[in-house]
């Protein structure tokens, strides 16, 4: 069974199948469709990359374990982030998993 999905940039990624509870906690409630805000802005989650090699490639960081493709809802810019979910992040619109 092919468990990959096509991202907006045309790269393949693994479905959200997080390998450790630590990674799950760092990603938090960010699944595709979720809208959240923090001190940096308001964002919509477009995809979540949980394959470490793909996360390292898109973030250009050797230690990356995941990456989240987000869209800034004010500027419409899209970019990957490897930031962990913190107490200052707030979900504004949740979606069913």
N, C-alpha and C positions, 0 to 999 in steps of 0.2 A: 504494500500500500504506500503510495506517495504521500508523505506527510508534510509537504512543503507548499508554500503559497507564493504567489507573485507579488512583489512589492511595487510601489509606484515608480521606482527607478528601473524596474525590469530585472532586478536581481532575485535569486531564489533564497528563501529562508526557511528554517524549520518552524513548524507550528509551535505554539506556546506549550512547551513540554519542559518545564524548569526542573533542573536536576537536583538542586539542593534547597532546603528551607531558607538559607541565607540569601540566595539569589531571588527567591520568591519575595522575601521581605524587602529587598532592595528595589525590586520592580514595583512593589506595592499593588494598588488597584488599577494600574495603567494597562488596560487592554484596549484593542482597537475600538474607537468610538467614544471612549471616555474623554470628558472635558474636565480639565483641572487648572487651578491657578496657584501661583506662588509669587515671591517677590519679583521674579523676572517677567511675569506676564500671565496670559491666559492661553492655554494650549489644548489642542485636540490630538489624541493619540491616533496615529495612522497605522503603525505596525510595531511589533515587538520582535527583536532578534535575540534568540536565546542560544544560538550556536556560537560558542566562544571565538572560533576562527573568523566567522563573518562579522561578529561584533568588533573584533580587533581591526579588521579591514576597514569597516565603515567609520569607526571612530579614530583610526590611526593611533591606537594606544595598545601597547603590548600586553597590558594587564586586564584589558576589557573582558568581562564575562557576559555582558548583555548590552543591547543598545535599543533605544526607543526612538522611532521616527515620529516627530511631532510637527504640528503646524501651529505657528503663532497666529491666533485669531485676530490680532490687530493688524499685523503687517502681512499676513498670508505667507510668510517665509516658512520653508520646511527644512528641518535639519535633524540629525541624530543627536541624542544626548545619552550619556552614560551616568547621569546624576542619579543618586539613590533617592528613594521616597523618604521624606522627612516629616516631622511634625508641623512644619510650616506649609506643606503642600495640602491643598484642599480639593476634593472632588466636587465639581459643580454639576456634572451630569454623568450619572453612572449608566452603564449598559449591562445587559445580561450576558453572562459568559457562555 
